[in-house]
Amino acid sequence: MKKWQVHEKETYIDTPFVKVSRESCVLPNGATINDYIVNQYPDWVNAVVINKDYEMVLVHQYRHGAREFFSEIPAGKREQGETDIEGVIREVREETGYTSPYTPVLLGEYFVNPAVQTNRVKTYLMLEAEQTMQQKLDKIEDIHIEHVLFHEFFRKCQRGQLQTQLLSMNGYLLARSYLDDIGYFENGEIEI
């Protein structure tokens, strides 16, 4: 297998949040795609946050692309000079006011939609989190905090009682696998 070759590239949008380009690509078999759209987003981090009552701490907010409200795990892009862990701790603190006494555990790193997007996301787990401060939202954020028992999250999504997105579901499944492996819910002790 060989990579596609880009012969022309035209940028349509260039903002701090997204860069959208049209590319003309030649495939290894010689076929040409003239209008391939690539969306360049910054990498970001997100976190499955679980409080001492075994509840997931979710952010409920309006998502204009879907024109709907969603309950999601806290997420955002790192600021300049931040490590991934510093970025996820800051994002969780700003969006929810929650902090954890433990270092976030990396659950996975993956591309969001490699067919048309360039960005990666790193998903972390934060345990025994407590709300230690008020939210510190950006002027464009309107976020309400929700709590859902960890073991009810999946069923609520299946039944249509909770609307979420793919990255939050993926984060939940990664966290569930990790927590099952360490026996977290069996004895209530953290062994990280």
C-alpha positions in Angstrom: 0.0 0.0 0.0 1.1 3.5 -0.7 0.0 6.9 0.5 -2.0 9.3 -1.7 0.0 12.1 -3.4 -1.4 15.7 -3.0 -0.9 17.7 -6.2 -2.9 20.8 -5.4 -4.1 22.3 -2.1 -6.3 25.3 -1.6 -7.2 26.6 1.9 -10.7 27.9 2.2 -10.9 28.6 6.0 -8.0 29.4 8.3 -9.0 30.1 12.0 -7.4 29.1 15.3 -10.1 26.4 15.6 -10.1 24.9 12.1 -8.4 25.0 8.8 -10.4 23.7 5.9 -8.6 22.8 2.6 -9.5 21.3 -0.7 -6.9 18.9 -2.1 -6.4 17.3 -5.5 -5.1 13.8 -4.8 -3.7 11.0 -7.0 -4.2 7.5 -5.6 -1.6 4.7 -6.0 -3.7 3.2 -8.8 -3.6 6.5 -10.8 -7.2 7.5 -10.0 -7.7 11.2 -9.1 -9.9 12.9 -6.5 -10.1 16.6 -7.3 -12.2 17.8 -4.4 -11.1 16.0 -1.3 -11.9 18.2 1.8 -9.5 18.0 4.8 -10.4 19.6 8.2 -7.3 20.5 10.3 -8.3 20.8 14.0 -6.0 21.1 16.9 -5.4 18.0 19.0 -7.5 17.9 22.2 -7.9 16.1 25.5 -11.0 14.8 27.3 -11.7 13.1 30.6 -14.1 10.6 32.1 -14.5 12.2 35.6 -16.0 10.1 38.4 -16.8 11.5 41.8 -16.8 9.7 45.2 -20.4 8.6 44.6 -19.4 6.7 41.5 -21.1 9.3 39.3 -19.8 10.5 36.0 -19.5 14.3 35.9 -20.9 15.4 32.5 -21.2 18.7 30.8 -24.6 19.4 29.2 -24.4 21.9 26.4 -25.9 23.0 23.0 -24.0 21.7 19.9 -24.9 23.9 17.0 -23.8 21.5 14.3 -26.5 19.0 15.4 -28.8 21.8 16.7 -29.3 19.7 19.9 -28.2 19.5 23.5 -25.7 16.8 24.5 -24.3 15.4 27.8 -20.6 14.9 27.2 -17.4 14.3 29.1 -15.4 17.5 29.6 -13.0 18.2 26.7 -10.9 20.9 25.1 -7.7 21.8 23.4 -4.4 22.3 25.2 -3.2 25.8 25.7 0.3 26.8 24.4 3.0 25.3 26.6 0.7 22.8 28.4 1.3 19.1 28.7 -1.7 16.9 27.9 -2.2 16.2 31.6 -2.1 19.9 32.5 -4.5 20.6 29.7 -7.1 18.0 30.8 -6.9 19.1 34.4 -7.4 22.7 33.4 -10.3 21.9 31.1 -12.1 19.8 33.7 -11.6 22.5 36.3 -12.8 25.3 34.1 -15.8 23.4 32.7 -17.0 21.7 35.9 -15.1 23.1 38.9 -14.0 19.5 39.7 -10.5 18.4 40.7 -9.1 15.0 41.7 -6.4 14.1 44.2 -5.0 11.6 41.7 -3.0 12.1 38.5 -5.2 11.5 35.5 -4.8 8.1 33.9 -4.3 7.9 30.1 -7.0 5.6 28.7 -6.1 6.0 25.0 -5.0 8.2 22.1 -6.7 8.0 18.7 -7.6 10.0 15.7 -11.1 11.5 15.7 -12.1 10.9 12.0 -8.9 10.2 10.0 -10.8 10.1 6.7 -11.3 13.9 6.8 -9.8 15.3 10.0 -6.1 15.6 11.1 -6.5 15.8 14.9 -6.0 13.3 17.7 -7.7 13.1 21.1 -6.3 11.7 24.3 -8.8 10.4 26.8 -8.1 10.4 30.5 -9.7 9.1 33.7 -10.0 11.2 36.8 -11.2 9.4 39.9 -12.7 10.5 43.3 -13.2 14.0 41.9 -14.8 16.7 44.0 -16.2 20.1 43.1 -13.7 22.4 44.7 -14.4 25.6 42.8 -16.9 27.3 40.6 -16.9 26.9 36.8 -14.7 29.3 34.9 -16.4 29.3 31.5 -15.3 31.1 28.3 -17.7 33.8 27.1 -19.0 31.4 24.4 -19.6 28.5 26.8 -23.0 27.8 28.5 -22.4 24.5 30.3 -24.5 22.9 32.9 -23.1 20.1 35.1 -24.9 16.7 35.2 -24.2 13.6 37.3 -25.1 10.1 36.1 -24.1 6.9 38.0 -21.3 5.4 36.0 -23.0 2.0 35.6 -26.2 3.8 34.3 -24.6 5.9 31.7 -24.5 3.2 29.0 -28.1 2.1 29.6 -29.4 5.7 29.6 -27.8 6.3 26.3 -29.2 3.0 24.8 -32.7 3.9 26.0 -32.5 7.5 24.6 -32.7 9.0 28.1 -29.3 10.7 27.6 -28.0 12.1 24.4 -24.2 12.0 24.0 -21.6 11.8 21.2 -19.2 9.2 20.0 -16.2 10.5 21.9 -18.0 10.4 25.3 -19.3 6.9 24.6 -15.7 5.8 23.7 -14.4 7.4 26.8 -16.9 5.6 28.9 -16.1 2.2 27.4 -12.3 2.8 27.8 -12.9 3.8 31.5 -15.2 0.8 32.1 -12.6 -1.6 30.8 -9.8 0.0 32.8 -11.9 0.1 36.0 -13.0 -3.5 35.6 -9.4 -4.6 35.1 -8.3 -3.0 38.4 -11.4 -4.1 40.3 -12.3 -0.6 41.2 -16.0 -1.2 41.8 -15.4 -4.4 43.7 -13.6 -3.0 46.6 -13.9 0.8 46.2 -10.1 1.2 46.5 -8.0 2.9 43.9 -4.9 1.1 42.7 -3.5 3.3 40.0 
